[in-house]
Amino acid sequence: MSAVDRVHTIRAESYLRLVPRSGLTDQIREFLIDREARGLSSYTLAWYRQQLGHLRAFLAAHDTDDVEDIAASTLRSFLIEFAQTHNPGGTHGIYRAVRAFLNWYTAENEGWRNPITKVRAPKVPQAPLEPVNLDYLKAMLAVCPRRNLLGERDRAIMMFLLDSGCRRSEFLALNVRDVNLGTGAVLVRRGKGSKWRTAFIGAKTRRALLRYVRHRKNLADSAPLWANEEGQRLSPTALRAILIRRARDANVPAPSPHMFRRGFAITALRNGCDLVTLQRLLGHSDLSVVSRYLKQVEGDLAAAHAKVGPVDNML
């Protein structure tokens, strides 16, 4: 290196030392902008914002306000503290959010050594994925008043959730034009990772859906499929309130929206659906989650064999 180049290098390094690095708040904001530019949904962006808010609060309590000051030991302490007030699934979720953030920062700042590479992901017990109880669901359907808007809507909502296997966000984002009442095809435009796919509903659900939409006059193709009395798109909170209200009326435990998706998956496997087809219907990028459903079905088969196995029952 020439003397002139050395002078330029020294000047550049001195300048960089004088320029303050952006704080953690700005770094998180830049990360969220990157995720938004990649087309992630508003729900996913809100999830990242919430999870990284926990990290920011922890680091602020430990006088840390820059990504490059985070050590592996700091991350381990954070996960231990977080796990004291959250379940294993939630702890694993925040680990994934922090890992995505730090991996992004590493790609943006070559040469920085990412501390997450030294921190193992927390274990998550493979508990059974509880589906919606079909007996409880029948009771909830029975208490929905017939031949009025809200009763027919709530009945159609529950049947559609179970029959399509849609995620909550996918379900709420549907417009009228996205469902073909003739074939039962459901165009999911806002799937996870902004991927679209086709789901399906059967004849009974299509009839329930038709009875519901007949109560909505002058319905445009671009209108939200699931709406309140004013025609505004249902929110996640409103959907949850509907399920709680109908469960209360039926005197049964209230299911979460995701339990309907699990119910679809487990019922499909019990009825002979293969894993690859189920993966496509659910919109999963790999078979890992679908395999958890399969383990649950295999447990059903083992219990059934224990009752009817010919040798055990013969001797």
C-alpha positions as CSV (number, residue, x, y, z in Angstrom):
1,M,0.0,0.0,0.0
2,S,1.4,3.4,-1.0
3,A,1.8,6.2,1.5
4,V,-1.1,8.1,-0.1
5,D,-3.4,5.0,0.3
6,R,-2.3,4.6,3.9
7,V,-3.3,8.2,4.6
8,H,-6.6,7.8,2.9
9,T,-7.3,4.6,4.9
10,I,-6.4,6.3,8.2
11,R,-8.7,9.2,7.4
12,A,-11.6,6.9,6.5
13,E,-11.2,4.8,9.7
14,S,-11.0,8.0,11.8
15,Y,-14.2,9.2,10.1
16,L,-16.1,6.0,10.8
17,R,-15.1,6.2,14.4
18,L,-16.6,9.6,14.6
19,V,-19.9,8.6,13.0
20,P,-22.2,7.1,15.6
21,R,-23.7,3.8,14.8
22,S,-27.5,3.7,14.8
23,G,-29.1,2.5,17.9
24,L,-31.1,-0.7,18.3
25,T,-34.4,1.0,17.6
26,D,-33.1,2.2,14.2
27,Q,-31.6,-1.2,13.5
28,I,-34.9,-3.0,14.2
29,R,-36.7,-0.4,12.0
30,E,-34.4,-1.1,9.1
31,F,-34.9,-4.8,9.5
32,L,-38.7,-4.4,9.4
33,I,-38.4,-2.3,6.3
34,D,-36.4,-5.1,4.7
35,R,-39.1,-7.6,5.6
36,E,-41.8,-5.4,4.3
37,A,-39.9,-5.0,1.0
38,R,-39.8,-8.8,0.7
39,G,-43.6,-8.8,0.8
40,L,-44.2,-10.2,4.2
41,S,-47.8,-9.8,5.5
42,S,-48.8,-7.1,8.0
43,Y,-49.4,-9.9,10.6
44,T,-45.9,-11.2,10.2
45,L,-44.5,-7.7,10.4
46,A,-46.5,-7.1,13.6
47,W,-45.2,-10.3,15.0
48,Y,-41.6,-9.4,14.4
49,R,-42.1,-5.9,15.9
50,Q,-43.6,-7.4,19.0
51,Q,-40.9,-10.1,19.5
52,L,-38.0,-7.7,18.9
53,G,-39.6,-5.3,21.3
54,H,-39.0,-7.8,24.0
55,L,-35.4,-8.1,23.0
56,R,-35.0,-4.3,22.9
57,A,-36.5,-3.9,26.4
58,F,-34.2,-6.6,27.8
59,L,-31.1,-5.0,26.3
60,A,-32.1,-1.6,27.5
61,A,-32.3,-2.9,31.0
62,H,-28.7,-4.1,30.6
63,D,-27.4,-0.8,29.1
64,T,-27.1,-2.2,25.6
65,D,-28.3,-0.2,22.6
66,D,-26.4,-1.6,19.6
67,V,-26.6,-5.0,17.8
68,E,-22.8,-5.3,17.7
69,D,-22.7,-5.1,21.5
70,I,-24.8,-8.3,21.9
71,A,-22.9,-11.4,23.1
72,A,-23.9,-15.0,23.0
73,S,-24.1,-15.0,26.8
74,T,-26.5,-12.0,26.6
75,L,-28.8,-13.9,24.3
76,R,-28.8,-17.0,26.5
77,S,-29.7,-14.8,29.5
78,F,-32.5,-13.2,27.5
79,L,-34.0,-16.6,26.5
80,I,-33.8,-17.9,30.1
81,E,-35.6,-14.8,31.4
82,F,-38.2,-14.9,28.7
83,A,-38.9,-18.6,29.3
84,Q,-39.9,-17.8,32.9
85,T,-43.1,-16.1,31.7
86,H,-43.8,-17.8,28.4
87,N,-44.4,-21.3,27.2
88,P,-41.8,-23.3,25.2
89,G,-43.5,-22.5,21.9
90,G,-43.4,-18.8,22.6
91,T,-39.7,-19.0,23.7
92,H,-38.8,-20.8,20.5
93,G,-40.8,-18.2,18.5
94,I,-38.8,-15.3,19.9
95,Y,-35.5,-17.2,19.3
96,R,-36.5,-17.5,15.6
97,A,-37.4,-13.8,15.4
98,V,-34.0,-12.8,17.0
99,R,-32.2,-15.2,14.7
100,A,-33.8,-13.7,11.6
101,F,-32.9,-10.2,12.8
102,L,-29.3,-11.0,13.6
103,N,-28.9,-13.0,10.3
104,W,-30.2,-9.9,8.4
105,Y,-27.7,-7.7,10.3
106,T,-24.9,-10.0,9.4
107,A,-25.7,-10.0,5.7
108,E,-25.9,-6.2,5.9
109,N,-22.6,-5.8,7.7
110,E,-20.0,-8.2,6.4
111,G,-17.3,-9.3,8.8
112,W,-19.5,-9.0,12.0
113,R,-19.6,-12.3,13.9
114,N,-23.1,-13.2,14.7
115,P,-23.5,-14.4,18.3
116,I,-26.7,-16.4,17.5
117,T,-24.5,-19.1,15.9
118,K,-23.3,-20.0,19.4
119,V,-26.8,-20.2,20.9
120,R,-28.8,-23.3,20.4
121,A,-32.5,-23.1,19.8
122,P,-34.7,-23.9,22.9
123,K,-36.4,-27.3,22.8
124,V,-40.1,-27.5,22.2
125,P,-42.0,-30.5,23.5
126,Q,-43.8,-32.3,20.7
127,A,-47.2,-32.1,22.4
128,P,-50.3,-33.3,20.4
129,L,-51.8,-30.6,18.2
130,E,-55.3,-30.4,19.6
131,P,-58.0,-30.1,16.8
132,V,-61.4,-28.7,17.2
133,N,-63.7,-31.1,19.0
134,L,-66.3,-32.2,16.5
135,D,-69.0,-32.9,19.1
136,Y,-68.5,-29.4,20.5
137,L,-68.6,-27.9,17.0
138,K,-71.9,-29.6,16.3
139,A,-73.3,-28.0,19.4
140,M,-72.0,-24.6,18.4
141,L,-73.6,-25.0,14.9
142,A,-76.9,-25.9,16.5
143,V,-77.2,-22.7,18.4
144,C,-76.7,-20.4,15.4
145,P,-80.1,-19.0,14.5
146,R,-81.3,-19.8,11.0
147,R,-82.6,-17.5,8.3
148,N,-80.9,-14.3,9.7
149,L,-77.6,-12.7,8.7
150,L,-75.5,-13.3,11.8
151,G,-76.7,-16.8,12.5
152,E,-76.1,-17.9,8.9
153,R,-72.7,-16.1,8.9
154,D,-71.4,-17.7,12.1
155,R,-72.6,-21.1,10.9
156,A,-70.8,-20.6,7.6
157,I,-67.7,-19.3,9.3
158,M,-67.2,-22.5,11.4
159,M,-68.0,-24.9,8.6
160,F,-65.6,-23.0,6.2
161,L,-62.7,-22.9,8.7
162,L,-62.9,-26.7,9.2
163,D,-63.5,-27.6,5.6
164,S,-60.9,-25.4,4.0
165,G,-58.0,-25.6,6.5
166,C,-57.2,-21.9,6.0
167,R,-55.1,-20.0,8.4
168,R,-56.9,-17.2,10.3
169,S,-55.2,-14.5,8.3
170,E,-55.9,-16.2,5.0
171,F,-59.5,-16.8,6.0
172,L,-60.1,-13.1,7.0
173,A,-58.4,-11.8,3.8
174,L,-60.8,-13.6,1.4
175,N,-63.0,-11.6,-0.9
176,V,-66.3,-12.7,-2.5
177,R,-64.6,-13.4,-5.8
178,D,-62.1,-15.8,-4.2
179,V,-64.6,-18.6,-3.7
180,N,-66.1,-20.5,-6.6
181,L,-69.5,-21.7,-5.3
182,G,-69.8,-24.1,-8.2
183,T,-66.5,-26.0,-7.7
184,G,-65.7,-25.2,-4.1
185,A,-62.3,-23.8,-5.1
186,V,-60.9,-21.2,-2.7
187,L,-58.2,-18.9,-4.0
188,V,-55.9,-18.0,-1.1
189,R,-54.2,-14.9,-2.3
190,R,-52.5,-14.0,1.0
191,G,-50.9,-17.2,2.2
192,K,-47.9,-17.4,4.4
193,G,-44.9,-15.8,2.8
194,S,-47.2,-14.1,0.3
195,K,-47.6,-17.4,-1.5
196,W,-51.0,-18.1,-3.1
197,R,-52.6,-21.5,-3.3
198,T,-56.0,-23.2,-3.9
199,A,-58.0,-24.7,-1.0
200,F,-61.4,-26.3,-1.3
201,I,-64.7,-26.5,0.5
202,G,-67.4,-29.2,0.1
203,A,-71.0,-29.1,-0.9
204,K,-72.5,-28.6,2.6
205,T,-70.2,-25.7,3.3
206,R,-71.0,-24.2,-0.1
207,R,-74.7,-24.3,0.7
208,A,-74.1,-22.7,4.1
209,L,-72.0,-20.0,2.5
210,L,-74.7,-19.3,-0.1
211,R,-77.3,-19.0,2.6
212,Y,-75.1,-16.4,4.3
213,V,-74.2,-14.3,1.2
214,R,-77.9,-14.1,0.2
215,H,-78.5,-11.9,3.3
216,R,-75.9,-9.4,1.9
217,K,-77.5,-7.2,-0.8
218,N,-75.7,-5.8,-3.8
219,L,-72.5,-7.7,-2.9
220,A,-69.6,-6.7,-5.1
221,D,-66.9,-9.3,-6.1
222,S,-64.3,-7.2,-4.4
223,A,-66.2,-7.1,-1.1
224,P,-64.8,-8.9,2.0
225,L,-66.3,-12.4,2.2
226,W,-66.5,-12.3,6.0
227,A,-67.9,-9.0,7.3
228,N,-69.8,-7.5,10.2
229,E,-73.3,-6.0,10.0
230,E,-71.9,-2.8,8.5
231,G,-70.1,-4.7,5.7
232,Q,-66.6,-4.1,7.1
233,R,-64.1,-6.9,7.0
234,L,-64.0,-9.0,10.2
235,S,-60.9,-8.5,12.4
236,P,-59.1,-11.3,14.2
237,T,-60.6,-10.0,17.5
238,A,-64.1,-10.1,16.0
239,L,-63.6,-13.7,14.7
240,R,-62.4,-14.8,18.2
241,A,-65.4,-13.1,19.8
242,I,-67.8,-15.0,17.5
243,L,-66.3,-18.4,18.4
244,I,-66.5,-17.5,22.1
245,R,-70.1,-16.4,21.9
246,R,-71.3,-19.4,20.1
247,A,-69.3,-21.7,22.4
248,R,-70.9,-20.0,25.4
249,D,-74.4,-20.4,23.9
250,A,-73.7,-24.1,23.4
251,N,-72.1,-24.5,26.9
252,V,-68.8,-25.9,25.5
253,P,-65.2,-24.8,25.6
254,A,-64.4,-22.2,23.0
255,P,-62.0,-23.3,20.2
256,S,-59.3,-21.1,18.7
257,P,-59.4,-20.4,14.9
258,H,-56.3,-22.6,14.5
259,M,-57.9,-25.6,16.1
260,F,-60.2,-25.7,13.0
261,R,-57.1,-26.0,10.8
262,R,-55.8,-28.8,12.9
263,G,-59.1,-30.5,12.7
264,F,-59.0,-30.3,8.9
265,A,-55.5,-31.8,8.8
266,I,-56.1,-34.7,11.2
267,T,-59.5,-35.6,9.7
268,A,-57.9,-35.5,6.2
269,L,-55.1,-37.9,7.3
270,R,-57.6,-40.2,9.1
271,N,-59.6,-40.3,5.8
272,G,-56.6,-41.4,3.8
273,C,-55.1,-38.2,2.5
274,D,-51.4,-38.5,1.7
275,L,-48.8,-36.2,3.2
276,V,-47.8,-34.4,0.0
277,T,-51.4,-33.5,-0.9
278,L,-52.1,-32.4,2.6
279,Q,-49.0,-30.3,2.6
280,R,-50.2,-28.5,-0.5
281,L,-53.7,-28.0,0.8
282,L,-52.4,-26.5,4.0
283,G,-49.8,-24.4,2.3
284,H,-46.8,-25.6,4.3
285,S,-43.3,-25.2,2.9
286,D,-42.1,-28.5,4.2
287,L,-43.5,-31.7,5.8
288,S,-42.2,-31.1,9.3
289,V,-45.5,-29.8,10.8
290,V,-47.6,-32.2,8.7
291,S,-45.6,-35.0,10.2
292,R,-46.7,-34.0,13.6
293,Y,-50.3,-34.5,12.6
294,L,-49.3,-37.9,11.2
295,K,-47.9,-38.9,14.6
296,Q,-51.2,-38.1,16.2
297,V,-53.1,-40.2,13.7
298,E,-50.6,-43.1,14.2
299,G,-51.4,-42.8,18.0
300,D,-55.1,-43.3,17.1
301,L,-54.2,-46.4,15.1
302,A,-52.2,-47.9,17.9
303,A,-55.0,-47.3,20.4
304,A,-57.5,-48.9,17.9
305,H,-55.2,-51.9,17.5
306,A,-54.9,-52.4,21.2
307,K,-58.7,-52.8,21.3
308,V,-59.1,-55.1,18.3
309,G,-55.8,-56.8,17.9
310,P,-56.7,-60.5,17.2
311,V,-53.9,-62.2,19.1
312,D,-54.2,-60.0,22.3
313,N,-58.0,-60.6,22.3
314,M,-57.7,-64.3,21.5
315,L,-55.3,-65.3,24.3
